[in-house]
């Protein structure tokens, strides 16, 4: 089984959401159906970045990194100059 750390971006506003999951396709559908309260004002969203891991712990640690200043800089370099 694989686990993922991922980033979705709002298609209507400048907003990036970072998360982790075991089923990336299902999680994206859940986000776009409004199941994530914090994302509702930013719907719809699209997947813009993900990394796969063998353990849930590693995916969670990577998500936490994405939420740090260094992680935001890393994502800006990988994604271009989009805001986080």
Buried (B, 14 or more C-beta within 10 A) or exposed (E): EEBBBBBBBBEEEEBBBBBBBEEBEEBBEBBBEEEBEEBEEBBBBEBBBBBEBEEBEBBBEBBEBBEEEEBBEBBBEEBEEBEB
